[in-house]
Amino acid sequence: MSNVRNVIILCLLTVPSWCRLDEDMTYSSLSNNCVREHCFHQPAEACPSPESKCRCQKLRYCEIAAVCCNVNKFQLTEGLACANISGNGHVEALHIRNASLDILNVEDWRKLKYLKYMTITDGQINSVVGEFAKHTTVSCLNLSSNGIVNFENRSLVNLYNLTFLDLSHNNLSAVPRFKKDGNVTLDISANGNMLCLNLFDALQRTELHFSNINNSFCFFPKTFHWFNSTEFVPLTQVIGIHELRKDCRKNCTCEPSRLDIVSGKQPTISVAVNCSGQNWISLPTPLPANTFALNVSNNNITTLELFSSDPTYQNLRELYADNNQITSILPLEGSQFLSNFVILSLRNNKLKSLPTYIFSNILDRNNFRYLKLGLNKLQCDCNTAKLLKVWLLTKQKNIPDYEEIYCDNMETKVISLNPSKLCQTQQDWTDYIYYIITVEVILLVGLIAKVVYDYCVFKTSGYLPWPASKMPKLPCDWLCE
């Protein structure tokens, strides 16, 4: 042991001399001393001189580390061989700068069985193909600034020791698949084509930690489907939604639904919460932040009271509460939801009346609001036949299932009610009041005309015509005399 210690001291004092020690001891010692960075990276000054025939070289102060510069596929293969890196070369750290490879086949690196730190940067690589060997020891892989567009599906799946993956400054739209166990730190900053939905998938596959998170963004659609209209969203929001998925209310699911864009603010991802089929008797509370849609269908909920009292329901735009026991829509009156809703679905509930005044102005202002009330059985009467039926027919665009609303006290649909039959009842005198008023007005006009006639006759002839002359005098007649 003393001889080994003396040799190491001699190597450290002799710069830049080459030192060879017993292989097992030397490599572990040098690995700890000269490869200090988490991911091995060398500046352009470390490259071989332009006059050098070999495009690769080992570092003078660290034989287990090497650098290659300005290479194509052929020059890289030749340079690794002439620098004694490939084959039996014991190299643990390798940095390749400015490589024009078009396609990077990772199967070509299977001979470098000691490689732990693999860095390929500042080059031109379109895609990564092949598959690393199963016993590859690479723990840090840096493929930044190469313009990479895609990875083959299994290119990185055998990197079981991987702890850090740098894919920044490329043109990726998705995170490639890699090992499922353990934690991986990932840098995806400055990937202008990264899609948020692909990031959600990656977060579900592997537990990820992100580096350079404040400069990482992804594309998210403004609507529910993939159109050309997209928006940049901070990676922090994607991670927040992923955490929400894991911490969602028990027996519910929380999924990203759409993008909300407010002028002057960063876009926010809205959440769709699904709590259907839980046999609940009341609405869930509180809802996650930025909840856009709530599905509580197939439960036993009886009331919508929370819409007027719970602040977490203020941002809600879609409610699906089909197949419940809800008896009234009145709790929605005056709520923020009623002013902003896009879809309200209350099919197959216990509604007995439909107060049209609650929805009339709101539906008149926006033809893209939808109210679904089919399979409810209302209490029908004359007003239902004369008013509600007409209202449903005028709101066909907003109430697509208007033909499926029935009467509870008779076997018919609301839109099939006949006002002429339903409104002919003894207590309904509204149709005759106008006739009575007309007769009264005619009698009053006749009476006035008779009085005027009698007065004129009396003035000209001095006597009253019959029957005015036969009428007994009244106490008030002195006013006329």
Beta strands, then each sheet from edge to edge (+ up, - down):
strand 1: 56-59
strand 2: 62-72
strand 3: 93-105
strand 4: 117-121
strand 5: 124-129
strand 6: 140-142
strand 7: 150-151
strand 8: 164-166
strand 9: 183-187
strand 10: 207-210
strand 11: 217-221
strand 12: 230-234
strand 13: 253-260
strand 14: 268-274
strand 15: 291-295
strand 16: 318-320
strand 17: 343-345
strand 18: 370-372
strand 19: 377-378
strand 20: 406-407
sheet 1: 1+ 2- 3- 4- 6- 8- 9- 10-
sheet 2: 1+ 2- 3- 5- 7-
sheet 3: 11+ 12-
sheet 4: 13+ 14- 15- 16- 17- 18-
sheet 5: 19+ 20+
end
